[in-house]
């Protein structure tokens, strides 16, 4: 018996009947010989960690565009916090922690530079529309050809939007994503002086807790309590509403109506200028993207190229193309 087979047997003996078992995966887009050491979901996790798109997350905006401080969240730190929360829930419910981690690590690979404003602008420019969860799946399927399992891919595409993941592990990540960003965005907004503890909705603080740690703990415990021995992941109505009220508070006070968004108009303009420039100058695309033009189409390839940029790279490329150089 190989090490992988031992782990697969361990999953069958110890995980919940509702857990996704790596030995029972629905498979990959392209068949592959199995690894003697790692399960299929462990291989997914490793492939995501070693991908270029994963490394670029460290230079992609979460909320604050090009923040001066070193402690503001990026897409990478957000991803790691989602993974930590999701793994905690999965372990408590005896679900597949490896699958949960793989989905968590891959869920935001398709995010654009400059946070949601980048996604919004590409969605307006591209006739077929642009959603970061769909782009995340495109990253692992096409742009990096990671050939992940069906279960991981399902969790990635369904981590946002109206659809629900088919596995409980994928459903956990959807909740963990919300729990993570609501709480760490509050932390970052406080650090920036945009809000204070006294501004938070009183009923949310009373129910969930006064600190980020307390709030996350309250939400995690609630999910575990209401999902144990069930074939669905859920929260109590009371806790879910409090989490959603905090989210609405952040939209009103930070996401849409604060100086945190003062750079969004500029960032959106950078995306637009780059998009229109490469529509007229496709020969200046990197070779790997030029090779995709006939197969995928001009607009699709330009979306892929821009969505993959980090904030810093997008700004440098804009300066290179549209700003006069030294000595001119």
Secondary structure, DSSP 8 states (H G I E B T S, - for coil): --HHHHHHHHHHHHS-TTS--GGG---BSS-----SSS-HHHHHHHHHHTSHHHHHGGGSBSSSTT-SSSSS-BHHHHHHHHHHHHHHHHHHTT--HHHHHHHHHHTTTT--TTHHHHHHHHHHHSTT---HHHHHHHIIIIIS----BHHHHHHHHTSSSS---SSHHHHHHHHHHHHHHHHHHHHHHHHTTS--GGGS-HHHHHHH-SSHHHHHHHHHHHHHHHHTTSSS----HHHHHHHHHHHHHHIIIIISSSGGGTTHHHHHHHHHHHHHHHHH-GGGS-HHHHTTHHHH-HHHHHHHHHHT--HHHHHHHHHHHHS--TT-
